[in-house]
Amino acid sequence: MTVTITLIGGPTALIEIDGFRLLTDPTFDAPGAYQLPHVKLEKLVGPAVTAETIGEVDAVLLSHDQHSDNLDHSGREFLKKARRVLTTEAGAKRLGGKVKAWRPGTSPN
């Protein structure tokens, strides 16, 4: 078995296992500020690898979509190209499309 993990930055990593490509929490925006209801988040460093460089992935594992430090604007665009997106039930409802809920204690189908 061949396993490669590439840290992109922040929560974003590309995990490759025998050709299967899994991306975690896509964040590809350039540095900048994100104003949330109760706090302002500021990204100081851009990603080590661009979304275009990553290319196709088999799946995206999204821990949550509520905060831009786990899913930024470019990351949302990336989700549209992913074959499969797995996240929380609430996140799947908010994001819609091909995003699938992965409930605690279950295996994704």
N, C-alpha and C positions, 0 to 999 in steps of 0.2 A: 504494500500500500504506500502510495506517495501522497504526502500532505505538505502543502505550502500555505503559509499565512503571510499576507502582505498588509501591513498597517498603513492605512490611507491617511488617518488623522482622526483625532477625537474618538468617537465610537465606531468609526467606519473601518472595516477590515474585509479583505477578500480571502476567503478560505477555499482552497482547492484540494479536493480529495479524489485522487484517481480520475481526474477530468471533470468531476462535478464541481461547479463554481457557485459558492454561496457568498453573498455580500451582506454585511450587517449594517444597520442604521446608516443609509446613504446620506452623507453630507459633503457636497462638492462646491458649495458657494465660495467665492473669494471672501477675504476678511471683511467684516462689517458688523453692524448692530442690528439686533432684533428686539423690538419692543413687545413684550408680553403684558398681559393685564397688570401684573404686580411686580414685574422685574424687567430690567433691560439686560439682555445677554449680548456680549460682544465677542465675536470671533476674531482672534488676533492673527491667526496663521491659516493660510489656505491649505487645501489637500495636497498630499505628496504626489498623488496620481489623479489625473482628470477622469471624469466619467467616460469620455471618449476613449481614453487609453484602456479602461477596464473592459470595454466591449460588452458582449452578451454574457449574462449570468443565468444559471438555471433557477436560482431562487434568491429572494431578498428576505432576510429575517429582520423585521422591524420591531424593536422593543416597545416603542410607542410613538405616536405621531403628534402629540400635543406641543412638543417643544422643538424649536428650530435647531437646537444643538444635537438632536437625534434624527431629524428629518427637515432639511432646509429646502429652499426653493428649487435648487438644482436636483436635490434628492427626490423631490416630488415628481419632477420631469423624468428622472431615471426609472421610477416605478412603472411608468407607462410602457417602457421597453422590456421590463423583466418578464420572464416566462411565468413566474409565480411569486407572489408576495404573501408572506405569513406574518400576522400581527395579532393584537388583542381583538376580542369581539367588538369592543367599542370602536377601536381604530378601523376595523374592517367596515363597520357601518358608516363611519365618517368619510373614509376614503372611497368606498364603493368600487365599482369596476371589477377587476379580476383579483382584488385583494381578498384573501381568505383569513377567517378567524382561526386561531390556534388556541383552543381552550386549555387551561391548566390541567394537567393529569392525563392528557390525550396525546395521540400521535397524529401528525398532519396526514390528510388523505390526498 
